Amino acid sequence: MPTYICKAIDSDISFSGTANPFTKVLSPGTEPASTFNLSIAPGGAQINVRFVTDQGLPSSDAWESGGSITCELRVTAASNMRARAQINRISAAGVILQTGTFTAFQNLLAVPATFTFSAAVPTWTAADEACGNRLAIRFNFDENTVGLGATATIEVGTTNSEIVSTISENSSSCRRVSVS
């Protein structure tokens, strides 16, 4: 099963709105650990962080339906924060084509810790299948207790923040060409 690491690098795809402050890269291979901070004002809106595969990954036009994708997120500090995860299928141009259901919220209280979410894989729509589609994991953050504000520090770059996908790479009519 392909494993992708959540990275600190900004993705070439972005989503508008204040609820989407970060869109980061999801790609194979680790890098030195780095962190970024999230903050929600008291009574403020939920925020999303999406990790999106590089263009050409998973390189499949026949995504497997059913099962779950394991999403791990390392949190090194948090105050009154909770999170949940969701799978998105995104076109090469950054249009959200399909979404799975959200996992249950987990309270990010006992930190530092790695939180594991088991995000259900939806039945993918064949009409949306294309070799350039990308996998995105959307982490949605909110206050545990509304009105108190919330903060969290997320660590990325290591196997503590990884996604284990059930979508086969280089499958069906898609084939990435390696250059030696």
ZIVEN-V180227 format. One record per residue. OMEGA is omega as a letter, one per 40 degrees, with the letter a starting at -180 (999 if undefined). Layout:
{{OMEGA} {OMEGA}}
This chain:
{{a} {i} {i} {a} {i} {a} {i} {a} {i} {i} {i} {i} {i} {i} {a} {i} {a} {i} {a} {a} {a} {i} {a} {a} {i} {a} {i} {i} {i} {i} {i} {a} {i} {a} {i} {a} {i} {i} {i} {i} {i} {a} {a} {a} {i} {i} {a} {i} {i} {i} {a} {i} {i} {i} {a} {i} {e} {i} {i} {i} {i} {a} {i} {i} {i} {a} {a} {i} {a} {a} {i} {a} {i} {i} {a} {i} {i} {i} {i} {a} {i} {a} {i} {a} {i} {i} {i} {i} {a} {i} {i} {a} {i} {i} {i} {a} {a} {i} {i} {i} {i} {i} {i} {i} {i} {i} {a} {a} {a} {a} {e} {a} {i} {a} {a} {i} {i} {a} {a} {i} {i} {i} {a} {i} {a} {a} {a} {a} {i} {a} {a} {a} {a} {i} {i} {i} {i} {i} {a} {a} {a} {i} {i} {i} {a} {i} {a} {a} {a} {i} {i} {i} {a} {i} {a} {i} {a} {i} {i} {i} {a} {i} {i} {a} {i} {a} {a} {i} {i} {a} {a} {a} {a} {i} {i} {a} {i} {i} {a} {999}}
